[in-house]
Amino acid sequence: MATQKHIDTDTLDSWWYQQDFNTMEKITGFKQTDFPLENGSDDFVEACDNFWEKLSYEDKLSHYNEFN
């Protein structure tokens, strides 16, 4: 069994903030089209970022491993 190296939280967060909307939708379950257009994509991105920030380290790492 391969040993997984530790990835620090800053690396996980940096990875998250580089994701495209498609990946954000897959991870959060939110759809960009469900948010008002008045603010462009700001409301969608804010909701996704709030979702990410509330995840545990283990959950962030799981998403990182799945989508990276």
C-alpha positions in Angstrom: 0.0 0.0 0.0 1.4 3.4 -1.0 1.9 6.0 1.7 0.2 9.3 0.9 2.4 12.3 1.7 1.0 15.0 3.8 -0.3 18.0 1.9 -0.5 21.2 3.9 -3.7 23.2 4.2 -2.2 26.2 2.3 -1.5 23.9 -0.7 -5.1 22.6 -0.6 -6.5 26.1 -0.4 -4.3 27.4 -3.1 -5.4 24.5 -5.4 -9.1 25.3 -4.6 -8.8 28.9 -5.5 -7.5 28.0 -9.0 -10.4 25.7 -9.9 -12.8 26.5 -12.7 -16.6 26.7 -12.3 -17.1 23.2 -13.6 -14.9 21.7 -10.8 -16.5 23.9 -8.2 -19.9 22.7 -9.3 -18.9 19.1 -9.0 -17.4 19.5 -5.6 -20.0 21.7 -4.0 -23.1 20.5 -5.8 -24.0 24.2 -6.5 -24.8 25.3 -10.0 -23.7 28.6 -11.3 -27.0 29.0 -13.0 -28.8 28.9 -9.7 -27.3 32.2 -8.6 -28.5 35.7 -9.7 -26.7 37.2 -12.7 -26.7 40.7 -11.2 -23.3 40.1 -9.6 -21.8 38.1 -12.4 -20.4 35.0 -10.8 -19.5 36.6 -7.5 -22.4 35.0 -5.5 -21.6 31.6 -6.9 -17.9 31.9 -6.1 -18.6 33.2 -2.6 -20.9 30.3 -1.9 -18.4 27.8 -3.2 -15.6 29.4 -1.2 -17.7 29.3 2.0 -18.4 25.6 1.3 -14.7 24.9 0.9 -13.7 26.9 4.0 -16.0 24.9 6.2 -14.6 21.5 5.1 -12.3 19.5 7.3 -8.8 18.9 6.2 -9.7 15.3 5.4 -12.6 16.3 3.1 -10.4 18.9 1.4 -7.7 16.3 0.8 -10.2 13.8 -0.5 -11.5 16.4 -3.1 -7.9 17.4 -4.0 -7.0 13.7 -4.6 -10.1 13.1 -6.7 -9.9 16.2 -8.9 -6.2 17.0 -9.1 
